[in-house]
């Protein structure tokens, strides 16, 4: 004899037993109270036992109901877990990628069409974020950022490329005041970003002019705003070369003194235990992109 009753009848029983109410079970299952009552009645007829004592509005399990309930609950939990796993294999979980906004807008997003061609079934979801990141707590799979070693011990880091930086300004601003050596920058209004307030002094040291006074000027909350201000001719900005390449190619900005190494590195980080295929596929693609299109 087949001892498995209809699934809908078991589902109605499990919900009513867990919630101690047919009304609450009906609400959870999006059916009527009468439908739940009928399904439970069908189940009782099928098994030949009563499953509930009806004490007013509250349900109380009979001895047979107490034996069936934990088995039904465990069965539905196992079914739910199995369905989640099957769905995860059929529809890969999106890869959560976090990075500073300017890098997303000026480097990663313009390349996403190549990622989509490379891995059309793996969705990448982007979020604006810079370190420090707790990968598990923040729900982040991959962080792309710029910094200097040593890296946090609980990160798995892949270095992408070394950063170079230099002064950039609009052609109109440089036409009014040519820049041929670092000291010429003192005459021009300088732009800063709060995320990197020491950048100008770091650059002066990198070009062998550590005593060059380049403080003062307008400060912006984000690097992106500072770069847009430079394009608008408001002042000269100190910019990473990788983030202004398109502006230089289009003639919106010029780099009169070129670029020098900053000592920082663009990197990809993930949790040490993040060994799933999604992270590996994205890392390999990112390394290929940075190698041929820095």
C-alpha positions in Angstrom: 0.0 0.0 0.0 1.2 3.5 -0.8 1.4 5.3 2.6 2.1 8.7 1.1 -1.0 10.9 1.1 -1.4 13.9 -1.4 1.2 16.5 -0.9 -1.3 19.4 -0.6 -3.0 17.6 2.3 0.3 17.2 4.1 1.2 20.8 3.4 -2.1 22.0 5.0 -1.6 19.8 8.0 2.0 20.9 8.6 1.1 24.6 8.4 -1.9 24.2 10.7 0.1 22.1 13.2 2.9 24.6 13.2 0.7 27.7 13.5 -1.9 26.1 15.8 -4.6 27.6 13.6 -6.4 26.8 10.3 -7.0 30.5 9.7 -3.2 31.3 10.0 -2.4 28.3 7.8 -4.8 29.4 5.2 -3.2 32.9 5.2 0.3 31.5 4.8 -0.8 29.1 2.0 -2.9 31.8 0.3 -6.0 29.6 0.3 -9.3 29.8 2.2 -10.0 28.5 5.6 -12.4 26.0 4.1 -9.7 24.7 1.7 -7.3 24.0 4.6 -10.1 22.3 6.6 -11.0 20.0 3.6 -7.4 19.1 3.0 -6.9 18.1 6.6 -10.2 16.2 6.6 -9.0 14.3 3.5 -5.7 13.5 5.2 -7.5 12.2 8.3 -9.8 10.0 6.1 -6.8 8.7 4.2 -4.9 7.7 7.3 -8.0 6.7 9.3 -7.0 8.7 12.4 -7.9 12.1 13.8 -4.9 14.5 13.8 -6.4 17.4 15.8 -8.5 18.1 18.8 -10.6 21.1 18.0 -10.8 23.2 21.2 -12.5 26.3 20.0 -10.3 28.3 17.6 -7.0 26.7 18.8 -5.9 23.4 17.4 -4.3 20.8 19.5 -2.6 17.7 18.1 -3.7 14.2 18.8 -1.2 11.5 19.6 -1.2 10.5 15.9 -0.8 14.2 14.9 2.2 14.6 17.3 3.9 11.7 15.5 3.2 12.9 12.0 4.0 16.6 12.6 7.9 16.4 13.0 8.1 14.1 10.1 6.1 16.4 7.9 8.0 19.4 9.0 11.4 17.8 8.3 10.2 16.5 4.9 9.2 20.0 3.8 12.4 21.6 5.1 14.4 19.0 3.1 12.3 19.6 0.0 12.8 23.4 0.3 16.6 23.0 0.7 16.7 20.7 -2.3 14.7 23.1 -4.4 17.0 26.0 -3.4 20.1 23.9 -4.5 18.5 23.0 -7.8 17.6 26.6 -8.5 21.1 27.7 -7.6 22.5 25.3 -10.2 20.0 26.3 -12.8 20.4 30.0 -12.2 23.9 30.9 -10.9 23.8 33.2 -7.9 24.9 36.8 -9.0 28.4 37.8 -8.1 28.4 40.8 -5.8 31.2 43.1 -6.7 32.1 46.2 -4.7 34.4 49.0 -5.7 34.9 52.8 -5.4 32.4 54.6 -7.5 34.9 56.3 -9.8 36.6 53.1 -10.7 33.2 51.5 -11.4 32.2 54.3 -13.7 35.4 54.9 -15.5 37.0 51.5 -15.7 34.8 48.5 -14.9 31.4 49.5 -16.3 32.8 50.4 -19.8 34.2 46.8 -19.9 31.1 44.9 -18.7 29.9 44.2 -22.3 33.0 42.0 -22.7 32.3 40.3 -19.4 28.8 39.5 -20.6 30.1 38.0 -23.7 32.7 36.0 -21.7 30.3 34.6 -19.1 26.7 35.3 -20.3 25.1 33.1 -17.6 26.9 34.8 -14.6 25.4 38.1 -13.6 27.6 40.7 -11.9 26.0 43.1 -9.5 27.9 46.2 -8.7 27.9 48.3 -5.5 29.8 51.4 -4.6 32.1 50.5 -1.7 35.7 50.8 -0.6 37.6 48.8 2.0 37.6 47.7 4.7 35.1 45.1 3.9 33.8 42.1 5.9 32.9 39.8 3.0 30.5 37.6 4.9 28.8 40.3 6.9 28.5 42.7 4.0 27.4 40.1 1.4 30.3 41.0 -0.9 32.0 38.4 -3.0 34.7 40.6 -4.6 36.2 43.9 -3.7 38.2 45.9 -6.3 40.1 48.8 -4.8 43.5 50.6 -4.7 45.9 50.5 -1.8 49.3 49.4 -0.5 50.5 46.1 1.1 50.4 44.6 3.5 46.9 43.3 2.9 44.5 42.2 5.6 45.1 38.6 6.7 41.5 37.6 6.1 41.6 38.7 2.5 42.7 36.7 -0.6 44.3 39.4 -2.8 45.2 39.4 -6.5 47.2 42.4 -7.5 46.0 43.7 -10.9 48.4 46.6 -11.8 50.4 49.3 -10.2 49.0 52.8 -10.1 50.5 55.8 -11.8 49.2 59.4 -11.3 49.9 62.9 -12.4 48.4 66.4 -12.8 45.6 66.8 -15.3 43.7 69.9 -16.4 41.5 71.1 -19.3 43.2 72.4 -22.4 41.7 75.9 -21.9 43.2 76.2 -18.4 46.6 75.0 -19.5 46.5 77.4 -22.5 46.1 80.3 -20.0 48.9 79.1 -17.8 51.3 76.5 -19.4 52.8 73.9 -17.1 56.3 72.8 -18.0 57.7 71.8 -14.6 56.2 71.0 -11.2 56.7 74.5 -9.8 54.4 75.9 -12.4 51.5 74.2 -10.6 51.7 76.7 -7.8 50.1 79.3 -10.0 47.0 77.2 -10.9 44.1 76.4 -8.7 44.5 72.9 -7.4 41.8 70.4 -6.8 41.6 67.8 -4.0 39.5 64.9 -2.9 38.7 64.0 0.7 39.5 60.3 0.0 43.1 61.2 -0.7 44.1 64.5 0.9 47.8 63.8 0.9 47.9 63.0 -2.9 49.6 66.2 -4.0 52.4 65.9 -1.4 52.8 62.2 -2.3 53.2 63.2 -6.0 55.6 66.0 -5.2 57.8 63.5 -3.4 57.5 61.0 -6.3 58.8 63.6 -8.8 61.7 64.7 -6.5 60.1 67.9 -5.3 59.2 67.0 -1.7 59.3 70.7 -0.5 57.0 71.9 -3.2 54.0 73.6 -1.5 50.8 72.4 -3.3 48.3 72.8 -0.5 45.2 74.9 -0.9 42.4 74.9 -3.5 39.0 73.3 -3.7 38.2 70.0 -2.1 35.6 67.5 -3.3 33.9 64.7 -1.5 34.5 62.2 -4.3 37.3 61.6 -6.8 34.7 61.6 -9.6 33.5 65.1 -8.7 37.1 66.3 -8.7 37.8 64.9 -12.2 34.6 66.5 -13.6 35.7 69.8 -12.1 39.0 69.4 -13.9 37.3 68.8 -17.2 35.2 71.9 -16.6 38.4 74.0 -16.2 38.0 74.8 -12.5 41.5 73.7 -11.6 44.2 71.1 -12.0 43.6 67.6 -10.5 46.0 64.9 -9.5 44.5 61.8 -11.1 45.3 58.1 -11.5 46.1 57.5 -15.2 43.8 54.5 -15.5 40.8 56.7 -14.7 41.4 59.6 -17.1 42.6 57.6 -20.2 39.4 58.3 -22.1 39.4 62.0 -21.2 43.0 62.3 -22.4 42.2 60.5 -25.7 39.2 62.7 -26.3 41.1 65.9 -25.6 38.9 66.8 -22.5 42.0 66.7 -20.3 45.8 67.0 -20.8 48.6 65.6 -18.6 51.4 68.2 -19.1 53.9 66.4 -16.8 52.9 62.8 -17.5 52.4 60.2 -14.9 54.6 58.6 -12.2 54.3 55.5 -10.0 52.4 56.3 -6.8 53.4 53.1 -4.9 49.7 52.0 -4.7 48.3 48.9 -6.4 44.9 48.2 -7.9 43.8 44.8 -6.5 40.9 42.3 -6.3 40.2 40.8 -2.9 37.8 38.0 -1.8 37.4 36.0 1.3 40.0 33.2 1.7 37.3 30.5 1.6 35.7 32.0 -1.6 36.9 29.2 -3.9 33.7 28.8 -5.8 33.8 28.9 -9.6 32.2 32.3 -9.9 35.0 34.2 -8.1 37.7 32.3 -10.1 36.0 33.0 -13.5 35.8 36.7 -12.6 39.4 36.8 -11.4 40.7 35.3 -14.6 38.7 37.7 -16.8 39.8 40.7 -14.7 43.4 39.7 -15.0 43.1 39.4 -18.8 41.4 42.8 -19.0 44.1 44.5 -16.9 46.9 42.8 -18.8 45.8 44.0 -22.3 43.7 47.1 -21.6 45.3 48.9 -18.7 
